[in-house]
């Protein structure tokens, strides 16, 4: 395992101490006195790592990696376990994982950059850019906008087109097959999670720029941010030797490795990104507004705006209890009001991978968690646990 802490020097060595006289009636003090916020963050990191380590051991997970960003700095990056059970290769900071639906935040960002660069507008009708786009009714076809697709408010029945995705059809053909999808509401009226129509941005981007979705990710996000291990295809995942092998669990045999599937790479915006924890730490920095030269804050402000409330029976009200008062979906991101703080969040799942990411823009802090284990209790609670610790009452020193 590897561990990195980034903090300013908190040494109290008197030989290194410097005195600064503070005027206006205040007394002199040592300027290298530990900063209270750094001390609290250090304690939080130690508390959180103990929590992760204990859960990792108790659940006998194959591999885990996580990173914490605070005030634009990667203050902790840690990895546990192996790329594959029964093998020696360890998870390290450059081991790639599938991100599953955590990919959706990348899609919204690509869309925002296309808007920012004048290629399209958020409220453009999908059919403006894809003339052959067709839903079951003409009224629905003519009403659905790019904003609707990325906020899961198209009016289609939840998870429409999954059977088409599982047939490994191209994204264009998956979209073409939605002409028979059940319509349950007018656009913008209800939240119904999607993967197929969410991925329309791939085809729109291709029409507007003549670039594939993978090339858009490379040119707009991965390369300018320096996400050196990131990619967005099955072929690139398999070509990366340092990759986390997926695992599934059974009560009889425990965690067993399985093959990396091609499934869901065909809807890249919904589930197609691969990345290491090093990449995702950089991504957190960008999402917290520290790379405005690549991703302008105007783009972040738009995609983090709540668009549609989640139902009160959503599982998140249970998982994030107590403290979650309201939950919404923005553009590619879930937006939570947790203990009166705005948390931007998303999780993901494809067979053998269960990533999580969450951050608080106002506090300038975030956590990202990757694992090569299918559905498990640590993934379920890791982001909530971090913010529960972060916002817990702190004892004055």
Secondary structure by P-SEA (a helix, b strand, c coil): cbbbbbbcccccccccbbbbbbcccccccccccccaaaaaaaaaaaaaaaaaaaaaaaacccccccccccccccccccccccccccccccccccbbbbbcccaaaaaaaaaaaaaaaccccccccccccccccccccaaaaacccaaaaaacccccccccaaaaaaacccaaaaaaaccccccccccccbbbbbcccccaaaaaaaaaccccaaaaaaaccccccccccccccaaaaaaccbbbbbbbbbccccbbbbcccccccccccccbbbbcaaaaaaaaaaaaccccccccaaaaaaaacccccccccccccccccccccbbbbcccbbbbbcccbbbbbcccccccbbbbbbbbcccccbbbbbcccccccccccaaaaaaaaaacccccc
